[in-house]
Amino acid sequence: MPDLSAAATLDLWEAARELGSVERALVLAAAAEPAAAGEIDRLPLGRRDERILGLHAALAGPRLEATAACPACGEQAEFSVDTGELLERDADVERPASVEVDGFVVHWRPPDSSDVLAAAATSDAAAAESVLLARCVRPATRRGLAVEATALPVHVRAEVSRAMSEADPLAEVLVDVVCPGCETEFVADLDVGAFVWAEVHARARRLLHEVDVLARAYGWTEAEVLALGDQRREEYLTLAVDGGP
């Protein structure tokens, strides 16, 4: 379990708050498994997000409570996901070495964070797809002749994309949701990195508020406030705000 003391939470928040979404996800994953920090950018996206789910468990427990806007009426629909069930999706997956379609033999690997960063630097979706193919497909052949990844037919690309998704199911977490207002059924795309970052951000802001209140009330330093356990810090906050038990 990662160290998520009050001080560690603020350090994590400070390190990640100015980063883009991919870089921030890497920082969150590294906080969950510091010993593997140098390798996380090369992990498949779902394996990276496994680490981030571990961070969520340390922050808030095994269940992930989220909301998504209904596409029909706009109302926020609440949903809950068991992180253990999410991790089981990945544990049972077989990862084939290649895709064979209509004589094409395509060897591939799942995209990692460095691939997504490279694709994000392009100008449009088509260019981004070409970058991902060029980086993740090695090699492709047909009847013994080499074929550039970007020259693969559309239906072969689609099959490669499908195989990548199946091999790394946590790279895209889709949850069935029912709107409580209009009862529309829809699928929510859960961004694990963004969700856990929101938790870290909320906890950090709460801690900063607590430091501010207790420093003003008792003259304590930030380090002294953060060294208090959560329950004791909460009791002091009650005393500082209410003026007594």
N, C-alpha and C positions, 0 to 999 in steps of 0.2 A: 504494500500500500504506500503511495507517495506521501511525503511529508507535506501536510497542508496546515501547518500551524498558521496562526494569524500573521506572523512576520513573513512566512513563506508565501502566503497568499498575496500579500502586498508586493513582494518582490516579483512574483509571477505576473501580476497585473501591470506593474511598471515596465517589465521587459516586453510585454506583448501589446500594450495599448496602442502603439503607433504603427503597428505592422499591418500588412495586407492579410487577407483571409488565409492564404496558403501558408505564409510565413508564421502567422499566429498559430495555426493548427500544429505546425512543427514544434513551436515552443511549448504548447500545451502537452503534446505527446512526449517531449523530452522531459518535462516536469514529472510526468507519470512514471517514466523509466529513465532516470538520469544516466545509468550505466551504458545505455544504448543510444545516447543522444547523437553521436556522430554517424549513426547508420539510419536514422529515422527517415531522412529525405529520400532514401533509396527503397524504402518499404512500399509495397502496394498500398494504395490509399486506404483500403479497408483495414489492413494491418496497422497502419498509423492510427486510424480511428479507434481500433481496439484499445490502444493506450489511452486515448482521450476518454473513452468510456470508463476506464479505470479511475481517471481523475474525477469524473462525475460521481462515481461510487464513493470516493473519499469525501466529496463535498456534500452530497445529498442522499446517498444510499443507492440501492440497486434499481429503483424504479425511476424512470425518466418521464416527468410530467411536462407536457408542452401544449401549445395551441397552434392552430392554423386557420387562416381566413377561408371561409366558405366561398368557392368561386361563383356560386349562384346569388347569394344575398350579402356576402361580406362579413357575416357574423363570425366571431372567433369561436372555433370549436375546440374543446379540450380533448386531449387524448393521452394515453399512458402506455409506455413501452417498458417491458422487463429487459434490462440490459443483459441478463443471463441468456434470455432467448435470442437476443441479437447475436451474442457471441457464439451461440450454438449454430447459427446459420453458417458461420465461417468454418467451424470445426469439422463439419460433415462434407465439405466441398472437395471434389476431385478436380485437380488442375491439369488438364491435358496439355501435352507439349506442343501440339500443332492443330491446325484446322485444315481439312481437306474438302474442297468444293470444286466440282467440275474440272478436275485435273490440276487445280491449284493446290499446292502444299504450302501453308503459311505457318512459320514458326513465330511465336510472339511471347510477350510477357505483359503482365498487367501494368498499367501506368502508375508511376509514383509521383511524389510531390514535385520533383524537379521537372518531370515531363509536363505537368499541369502549369507550372510557372512559365515554361518555354512556350506552351500553347497560348497562354494568356497574353503573351507579348505580341501576338499577331493581330492583324487588322480585322478579321471576321471569322465566322464559324467554320467556313470551308478551309481557310488557311490553318486554323487551329487543329482541325481534323487531320490535315496533311502533316503537320508537325508531329502529332501524336503517333500517326502511322509510321512516319520515318524513324521515330525514336524507339517504338515498341515492337516493330515487325522486323525480324532478322532470322534467316532470309526468307524470301518467297520464291517459289519456283513453279514452272508448269512444263511438264514433259522434259524435265531436266534442265530447262533454261531459266536463268535468273529473271525475276520480275521485280521492278521497283515497287515498293509498298504503295506509293502514291499513284501507281498505274494499275492497281488492282481494280477489277470491275466493281460496280456499286454493290451487287449482291454478295460478292466475296467480302467486301469491307463490312457489310452488315453482319455477316456470319462471324467475322473476327470480333466485332464489337459485342455481339451476343455472348461469345465465348469468354471474352474479358469480363463482362458483367457477371456471368455465372461463376467465374473463378474467384471473383473478389466481391462477394455479395454485400459487404459493409461499405463498399465505395459509394453506394447509393441506397439509402435506407428509405423505403417506401412504406407508408402506414395507411391502412384503410380507416377512414374517418366518416362519421355521420354528423351532419350539422344539427345542433339542437333546435335551431330556429325553423328551418324549412325542410329538414330531414333529407337534404341532398346527400348522397353518398359520393365521396371523392377520395382521391389518394393524395396524402401529404408527403412531400419530399423533405425528410428531416436532415438538416445539415448539422452533423454531430459537432463539428468544430465550432460553428457559430453558436449552437445551443449551449455548450459547456463554457464558451467564452462569456456568454451573457451571465451565467451563474458566477463565474470568477469575478466579473466586473461588478455585479450586484453585491457580492460579499466584500469586495475591496472597498467599495463606496461606503458600505455599512461600517466597516472597520475604521475608515478615515473619520467618519462622523463620531464614532465612539472615542477615538483618540482625541478629537477636538474637544468633546464635552468633558472628558476626564482630565485632560491637561489643564483646561480652564478651571475646573473645580478643585483639583488637588495639586496642581503644579507638577504633575508627573511628566516624564519624557515619553516620546512615542515608544521607545523600547520597553519602558516599564509598563505601559498600558498593554502592549501586545504580549508581554510575558505572562499576563494574567490568563487563566483559563477562561473559556467562553462563559461558563456559569458565573464565575466570580466577577468577571467584567460586567455582565448583565446586572448583577446585584448592585455594583457600584454605580452603574448608570441610573438605576432606579433611585438610589439615594441622592445622586447629584441632581436629578431632575425634580424629584418629589420633595426633597429636603428631609427625608427621614424614612424609617421602615413603614 
